[in-house]
Amino acid sequence: MKDFSSLENLPHYPVMLDQVIKICKPENGGDFIDCTFGAGGYTKALLSFPKTKVLALDRDISAEKYSKKLKNLYKERFSFNISKFSQLNKFIENEKKFDFIIFDLGISSMQIFNLERGFSFNSKNKIDMRMGLNKISAQEVLNNFSLKTLNDIIKYLGEEKESYHISKNIIRERKIKKISSTPDLVRIINKSKKKKFKKKINISTQTFQAIRIFVNKEFTELIHGLITATQAIKAGGKIIVISFHSIEDKIVKFFFSNYSENKSRSSRYYPDFNDVKPLFENYKNKIIRPNEKEIKINNQSRSAKLRFATRSKNNFVYPKEFIKKFQHYIDLEKRNA
């Protein structure tokens, strides 16, 4: 196997790169889509094999500078577009099909460590949280949305048990002074949390995560991105998803396992394949996690979960039960002030 140690110098070290390479076998060549290009870690590794081609996407305009370096090196084998991955079909010519489509979900290191963008609770700057191609910022959400909607966002997207106290204090504080910076929100959360016992994660994490997910419509993007990827993948091709959030993993698991040939239909939500043939071959439902060596190099990888599914030969049929199962998240992410 190739040595990818040089990738450690990237602003965003690609999570579980060795496992992704093992699944993809790029030494055999192939057509790839990197749906979350970032600093180009996965793409750079894939293009180091001579028979590969990569179409890369990222909604964050700051990723473009990393794409230019690769474009100079691999002019004929690499293309890049600023886009949400739910729109990847816009960049596929002549209904081309791909061998592998890769999603690395959540926030990238280059985003969280840029404290000016307000993703991290360690920032002292304006609270923004926009990944790119957004209609609204975190500041607008915090200062304009109702108590009910703020509570629903923090409770259901962040899985924060004390969401109501936090939401109520956001409303109270913004009546006195506009919530404009990251420290403003951190202070409100600290004041709102009743339980002060030691936790493995910072007490602000779940609220910040919830606001970020809402601002970027991340669950809606994932749901539609998976559907679009299933249309773009070849029979026998693989969709690979690395997630960091329990709800993201739940969405991916449901889609792969319940549209698979080997799934028993024990729930009313599961599709009946009397008329619709399954989208994936037998799905083993096994989570792949980073090893201890990787976690030591990149501690942010500790919560990562990798799942992949293999596309069946059956024609694509729109998975309406999948949408129905997670419609409540889609509806929540559509809410306005």
Backbone torsions as a table, in degrees:
resi	resn	phi	psi	omega
1	MET	NA	147.0	-179.9
2	LYS	-66.2	154.5	175.4
3	ASP	-91.1	116.0	-178.6
4	PHE	-105.3	22.1	-175.6
5	SER	-60.9	-25.6	179.5
6	SER	-64.7	-21.6	-179.3
7	LEU	-71.1	-13.5	179.1
8	GLU	-64.1	-19.1	-179.6
9	ASN	-82.8	-6.0	178.9
10	LEU	-70.1	152.1	177.0
11	PRO	-61.4	-29.1	178.8
12	HIS	-127.4	99.8	-179.7
13	TYR	-70.1	125.3	-175.2
14	PRO	-66.1	125.2	-176.2
15	VAL	-72.2	134.0	177.6
16	MET	52.4	41.1	-179.5
17	LEU	-59.2	-44.5	-179.1
18	ASP	-59.6	-40.3	179.6
19	GLN	-67.7	-39.7	178.2
20	VAL	-62.8	-44.7	179.3
21	ILE	-62.6	-39.6	179.0
22	LYS	-62.4	-39.9	179.7
23	ILE	-70.7	-42.0	-173.5
24	CYS	-79.6	-30.7	-176.3
25	LYS	50.3	57.3	-176.1
26	PRO	-65.4	-12.2	174.8
27	GLU	-62.0	-20.1	176.8
28	ASN	-88.3	-1.2	-177.4
29	GLY	84.9	-171.0	177.3
30	GLY	134.0	165.6	178.2
31	ASP	-104.7	125.8	-173.4
32	PHE	-121.9	150.5	166.1
33	ILE	-119.9	123.9	172.5
34	ASP	-100.9	102.4	-172.7
35	CYS	-76.0	-17.1	-177.0
36	THR	-134.1	73.5	-169.8
37	PHE	-58.7	-45.9	-179.7
38	GLY	59.4	-122.8	177.1
39	ALA	-92.1	5.0	171.9
40	GLY	89.1	18.7	-176.2
41	GLY	-59.0	-53.5	179.5
42	TYR	-65.0	-44.6	-178.4
43	THR	-61.1	-45.2	179.8
44	LYS	-59.8	-43.0	179.1
45	ALA	-65.2	-43.0	-179.2
46	LEU	-65.4	-41.6	-178.0
47	LEU	-71.6	-14.9	177.4
48	SER	-69.4	-12.0	173.1
49	PHE	-95.3	128.8	-165.7
50	PRO	-69.1	-18.1	-175.0
51	LYS	-102.9	18.1	-177.1
52	THR	-103.8	153.2	171.0
53	LYS	-131.6	141.5	-177.4
54	VAL	-130.5	128.2	167.2
55	LEU	-102.5	119.2	-176.5
56	ALA	-115.1	146.4	178.8
57	LEU	-131.3	150.4	168.3
58	ASP	-159.9	139.5	179.2
59	ARG	-81.8	-12.6	-176.6
60	ASP	-92.9	117.6	-177.2
61	ILE	-62.9	-23.8	179.3
62	SER	-67.0	-16.2	178.2
63	ALA	-73.6	-18.6	-173.8
64	GLU	-62.3	-33.8	-178.0
65	LYS	-65.2	-32.0	177.4
66	TYR	-74.4	-31.3	179.7
67	SER	-68.1	-32.4	-177.7
68	LYS	-64.2	-36.6	178.5
69	LYS	-63.2	-42.6	-179.3
70	LEU	-72.8	-33.7	179.3
71	LYS	-63.4	-36.8	177.9
72	ASN	-66.4	-32.8	-178.7
73	LEU	-83.2	-35.9	-172.3
74	TYR	-128.7	63.9	-172.0
75	LYS	-56.7	-42.2	-173.8
76	GLU	-91.1	-12.9	-172.7
77	ARG	-112.0	-0.3	-174.2
78	PHE	-137.8	135.5	172.5
79	SER	-137.9	150.8	-175.7
80	PHE	-137.3	141.5	178.1
81	ASN	-139.0	139.3	170.5
82	ILE	-78.3	111.8	-176.9
83	SER	-168.3	152.4	166.6
84	LYS	-71.4	147.6	-176.1
85	PHE	-73.5	-14.9	174.2
86	SER	-66.3	-15.9	-178.7
87	GLN	-104.3	17.4	-173.3
88	LEU	-61.7	-25.7	-179.4
89	ASN	-64.1	-19.9	179.0
90	LYS	-68.3	-18.2	-174.7
91	PHE	-110.0	10.4	179.3
92	ILE	-101.4	119.4	-176.2
93	GLU	-88.9	138.3	173.4
94	ASN	54.4	37.4	177.9
95	GLU	53.5	36.1	178.0
96	LYS	-59.6	145.2	176.8
97	LYS	-112.0	149.0	-173.9
98	PHE	-113.9	157.7	-179.3
99	ASP	-83.9	-37.3	-177.6
100	PHE	-144.6	137.4	174.8
101	ILE	-127.2	126.2	-171.7
102	ILE	-117.4	131.0	174.8
103	PHE	-119.7	125.1	171.6
104	ASP	-116.4	99.1	-166.7
105	LEU	-81.1	173.0	175.3
106	GLY	81.1	-159.8	-175.0
107	ILE	-91.8	144.3	178.9
108	SER	-92.7	160.8	178.9
109	SER	-60.8	-38.4	-177.6
110	MET	-67.5	-22.8	175.8
111	GLN	-82.0	-46.9	-174.5
112	ILE	-70.5	-31.4	-179.0
113	PHE	-84.6	-8.4	171.8
114	ASN	-87.0	90.7	-170.6
115	LEU	-65.5	-17.4	178.4
116	GLU	-67.8	-18.7	-176.5
117	ARG	-90.6	-7.4	170.8
118	GLY	72.5	23.6	176.2
119	PHE	-78.5	-35.6	-174.0
120	SER	-92.5	142.9	176.3
121	PHE	-74.3	-2.6	174.1
122	ASN	-88.2	-6.1	-179.0
123	SER	-72.4	152.2	175.1
124	LYS	-111.8	8.3	-171.5
125	ASN	-101.2	-174.2	176.7
126	LYS	-55.1	138.4	179.2
127	ILE	-87.6	109.0	-171.3
128	ASP	-118.8	-66.8	173.9
129	MET	70.8	14.8	178.6
130	ARG	-83.3	125.1	176.9
131	MET	-78.1	-28.6	-178.3
132	GLY	139.5	148.1	-178.3
133	LEU	58.7	44.4	-178.0
134	ASN	-103.5	158.7	174.2
135	LYS	-101.3	-17.3	-172.4
136	ILE	-148.9	152.1	178.3
137	SER	-107.4	168.1	177.6
138	ALA	-61.9	-38.3	179.8
139	GLN	-60.4	-41.7	178.5
140	GLU	-65.4	-39.2	178.3
141	VAL	-62.9	-50.0	-175.2
142	LEU	-64.4	-31.4	-174.3
143	ASN	-97.7	-8.1	-173.8
144	ASN	-127.8	-21.0	-174.3
145	PHE	-82.7	153.2	-176.1
146	SER	-70.8	164.4	176.4
147	LEU	-57.0	-45.8	-178.2
148	LYS	-61.5	-46.4	-178.1
149	THR	-67.6	-42.3	176.6
150	LEU	-59.5	-43.5	178.2
151	ASN	-61.8	-44.0	-179.8
152	ASP	-64.1	-40.7	178.9
153	ILE	-61.1	-51.7	-175.2
154	ILE	-70.0	-36.3	-178.3
155	LYS	-73.3	-48.9	-171.2
156	TYR	-91.7	-31.9	179.2
157	LEU	-89.3	-30.2	-179.8
158	GLY	-103.2	-9.6	-178.7
159	GLU	54.7	40.9	-179.6
160	GLU	-93.3	118.8	-175.6
161	LYS	-69.6	-26.7	-178.7
162	GLU	-103.3	35.7	-176.3
163	SER	-61.0	-38.3	-175.9
164	TYR	-66.2	-43.6	179.4
165	HIS	-62.9	-41.4	179.5
166	ILE	-64.9	-45.8	-178.5
167	SER	-63.9	-42.7	179.9
168	LYS	-62.2	-40.3	179.3
169	ASN	-73.3	-27.8	173.4
170	ILE	-63.6	-45.5	178.6
171	ILE	-61.2	-44.9	-178.4
172	ARG	-63.6	-45.1	-176.5
173	GLU	-68.5	-38.4	-176.6
174	ARG	-72.1	-18.5	173.9
175	LYS	-70.3	-28.1	179.4
176	ILE	-85.6	-47.1	-176.8
177	LYS	-153.7	139.0	178.8
178	LYS	-56.4	135.8	176.0
179	ILE	-82.4	107.5	-171.4
180	SER	-120.1	-18.4	-175.5
181	SER	-127.5	163.9	177.7
182	THR	-59.9	-45.4	178.0
183	PRO	-58.0	-30.2	177.1
184	ASP	-58.6	-48.2	-178.0
185	LEU	-70.8	-39.6	178.1
186	VAL	-58.8	-43.4	179.9
187	ARG	-62.1	-42.3	179.4
188	ILE	-63.8	-43.3	179.7
189	ILE	-63.3	-46.2	179.6
190	ASN	-58.9	-38.5	-179.9
191	LYS	-72.1	-27.8	-173.3
192	SER	-87.2	-27.8	-174.5
193	LYS	-76.3	124.7	180.0
194	LYS	-82.8	-38.4	-175.4
195	LYS	-84.4	118.4	-176.1
196	LYS	-109.1	8.5	-179.9
197	PHE	-66.9	157.2	-175.0
198	LYS	-65.4	133.8	176.5
199	LYS	-125.0	157.8	-179.8
200	LYS	-70.4	-24.9	-179.6
201	ILE	-114.6	156.2	176.6
202	ASN	-60.6	142.6	-176.1
203	ILE	-66.0	-16.3	177.6
204	SER	-85.0	-12.5	-170.0
205	THR	-55.6	-50.6	-172.8
206	GLN	-67.9	-36.9	177.5
207	THR	-68.5	-45.5	177.7
208	PHE	-60.4	-42.9	179.5
209	GLN	-61.6	-42.9	-179.2
210	ALA	-62.6	-47.1	179.9
211	ILE	-63.1	-42.4	179.1
212	ARG	-62.0	-44.5	180.0
213	ILE	-61.7	-42.7	-179.9
214	PHE	-65.8	-47.2	-178.4
215	VAL	-56.9	-38.9	-175.5
216	ASN	-99.7	2.8	178.8
217	LYS	50.5	47.8	-169.1
218	GLU	-68.2	-36.2	179.7
219	PHE	-72.4	-39.3	176.6
220	THR	-62.8	-44.1	177.6
221	GLU	-58.5	-44.7	-178.7
222	LEU	-63.0	-46.9	-178.3
223	ILE	-59.3	-50.1	-178.2
224	HIS	-74.4	-29.2	176.2
225	GLY	-65.2	-41.4	178.1
226	LEU	-64.4	-40.6	179.5
227	ILE	-64.5	-45.6	-179.5
228	THR	-64.6	-40.5	178.8
229	ALA	-62.6	-36.4	-179.7
230	THR	-65.9	-29.4	175.5
231	GLN	-75.1	-26.8	-173.0
232	ALA	-96.0	-7.3	-175.2
233	ILE	-92.4	146.2	177.4
234	LYS	-72.4	158.8	168.0
235	ALA	-61.0	127.2	-176.1
236	GLY	88.6	-9.5	176.3
237	GLY	-78.9	164.8	-173.7
238	LYS	-123.0	139.4	170.2
239	ILE	-102.4	125.0	-177.3
240	ILE	-115.5	128.8	-179.2
241	VAL	-129.4	126.4	172.9
242	ILE	-109.1	118.8	-177.0
243	SER	-119.6	162.0	-177.0
244	PHE	-130.4	0.5	-174.3
245	HIS	-126.5	140.7	-175.1
246	SER	-61.5	-35.4	-179.8
247	ILE	-73.2	-38.8	174.2
248	GLU	-56.2	-47.7	-179.2
249	ASP	-63.7	-37.0	178.1
250	LYS	-62.9	-41.1	178.8
251	ILE	-63.6	-48.0	-178.9
252	VAL	-63.8	-46.1	-179.5
253	LYS	-59.9	-45.7	-179.5
254	PHE	-60.1	-46.9	-176.8
255	PHE	-63.2	-48.9	-177.7
256	PHE	-67.1	-45.4	-173.3
257	SER	-77.5	-33.9	-174.7
258	ASN	-92.7	-1.2	170.0
259	TYR	-118.8	30.7	-178.4
260	SER	-107.8	154.4	-176.9
261	GLU	-63.5	-27.4	-172.5
262	ASN	-101.1	15.2	-177.0
263	LYS	-91.9	126.3	173.5
264	SER	-78.6	142.1	-175.7
265	ARG	-94.6	82.4	-176.0
266	SER	-98.2	-0.5	-178.2
267	SER	-127.4	152.5	178.1
268	ARG	-66.1	-19.4	179.4
269	TYR	-79.6	-22.0	-174.0
270	TYR	-76.6	136.7	-177.2
271	PRO	-66.7	143.7	176.2
272	ASP	-91.7	118.7	-174.1
273	PHE	-94.7	23.9	172.6
274	ASN	-63.8	-37.1	179.7
275	ASP	-107.9	-28.9	-176.8
276	VAL	-111.2	121.7	-179.5
277	LYS	-83.5	146.9	-173.2
278	PRO	-62.6	148.6	-177.2
279	LEU	-82.3	-22.5	-175.4
280	PHE	-125.6	153.8	172.4
281	GLU	-71.1	179.4	-178.7
282	ASN	-49.1	121.3	-177.9
283	TYR	-100.5	125.6	-173.9
284	LYS	-85.4	-12.4	172.9
285	ASN	58.6	35.8	179.9
286	LYS	-105.4	124.2	177.7
287	ILE	-81.0	135.5	172.7
288	ILE	-104.7	132.9	-178.1
289	ARG	-120.7	158.2	177.9
290	PRO	-66.9	149.6	177.9
291	ASN	-83.2	171.4	-175.8
292	GLU	-62.3	-35.2	-179.9
293	LYS	-61.8	-44.2	-179.4
294	GLU	-66.7	-41.4	-179.2
295	ILE	-61.6	-34.7	177.4
296	LYS	-67.2	-37.9	178.9
297	ILE	-73.1	-41.9	-174.6
298	ASN	-136.1	91.0	-174.6
299	ASN	-61.3	-25.6	-179.9
300	GLN	-65.5	-16.4	-179.1
301	SER	-78.8	-6.4	-170.4
302	ARG	-60.2	-29.8	-177.7
303	SER	-97.6	5.9	-174.9
304	ALA	-72.0	142.2	174.8
305	LYS	-130.8	129.6	179.5
306	LEU	-110.2	129.2	172.3
307	ARG	-128.9	148.7	174.0
308	PHE	-145.0	151.0	179.6
309	ALA	-135.0	151.3	-177.7
310	THR	-106.1	127.2	-177.8
311	ARG	-67.0	134.5	176.6
312	SER	-79.6	176.5	178.5
313	LYS	-83.8	-6.0	-176.0
314	ASN	-71.4	150.6	177.0
315	ASN	-63.8	149.6	178.9
316	PHE	-71.5	132.5	170.8
317	VAL	-128.4	131.7	-173.9
318	TYR	-57.4	126.6	-175.1
319	PRO	-83.0	75.7	-173.3
320	LYS	-65.9	-28.3	178.5
321	GLU	-67.8	-30.3	177.0
322	PHE	-63.9	-46.5	176.7
323	ILE	-61.3	-45.0	-178.0
324	LYS	-59.8	-41.1	-177.8
325	LYS	-60.5	-38.9	-174.1
326	PHE	-114.5	21.7	-178.5
327	GLN	-60.4	-31.4	-177.9
328	HIS	-64.7	-31.9	175.8
329	TYR	-73.4	-40.1	178.0
330	ILE	-61.3	-45.3	-179.7
331	ASP	-64.2	-40.1	179.0
332	LEU	-63.7	-42.1	-178.3
333	GLU	-72.4	-11.7	176.8
334	LYS	-86.9	-12.2	-172.1
335	ARG	-62.3	146.6	176.7
336	ASN	-114.6	169.2	179.1
337	ALA	-65.0	NA	NA
